[in-house]
């Protein structure tokens, strides 16, 4: 019985991971479809007057999103480091707070 519960939990975890991965891949597919559509329009000469500006904005937004992701990761690492140092420096206070 316990083995089945463990297997069921593993399957649920795997299912959740696959759902997240599929959602991520759907986002990538959507970006790629937009990119293909834009390239097709450029190739066919159906370029809007502000296409250059739109493409620059898109590229800038992508760069900013990457920066945000990196900074978020850096902040989480720094928070962990602060917590580790706090535990190391003030171990007696941690016992009092609990």
N, C-alpha and C positions, 0 to 999 in steps of 0.2 A: 504493500500500500504506500509506504513512504517512498519507495523507489519510483512508483508511478507519479506521485506528487512532485518529486524532484524532476522527473522527465517532463511533466506538464509545465513546470515552472521554466525549465530550460527552453521548451518550445515556445512558451509565451514571450520569454526574453528575446529569443531569436526572431519571433514574429514582429515584436516591437522594433528591433534593430532593422529588420527588412523594410518595415513601413517607413521608418525615418530615412533609410537609404533611398527608397523609392521616391519619397517627397523631395529629397535633395536632387535626385536624378531628373525628376519632373521639372524642377527649376532650371537645371542645366539645359534640358531639352528646349524649354521655352526660350531661353536666351539664344540658343543656337538657331532656332526657327526664326527668331527676330533678325539675327545676324544674316542668315541665308536670304531672308526676304529683302533686307536692306541691300545686300550685295546684288541680288537679282534686279532690284530697281535701279541700282547704279549701272549695271551692265546694260539694261534695256533703255537707259537714258531717261528714266523717270525720276530724276533727281529733283527734290524740292529745293527751293532757294536757300532754305536754312539748314540743309542737310549737314553741312560742315559743322555748323554750330551745335546741332543736335548730337552729332557723333562725338564732338569734343566734350560736350556735357556728359554723355554716356560714359566716355573713357574716364573723365574726371570722377564721376560718381563711383565707377568700379574701383578706381584707385583709392578713393576715400573709404569705401567699404572694406578694402583690404587693410588699410591703415587702422580702421576701427577694430577689425578682428585681431590684428597684431597687438594693439594697445590693450584690448580686453584680456587677451592671454597674458600679457605682461603684468597687468594689474592683478590678475588672479594669482600669478606666481609671487608677486610682491606681498599680497595679503597673506599667503601661506608662509612666506618668510617672516613677516611681522609676527604672526601667531607663533611660529616656531621660536623666534627670539624672545617673545613675551613669556612663553612657557619656560624657556631656559633661564631667563633673567629673574622672573618672579614666580618660582614654583610654589611658594607658600601662599601667595594670593590666590592661585587657582584652587587650592584646597579649601580656602575660606569661602570662596564664591559658591562652591558646590554645596 
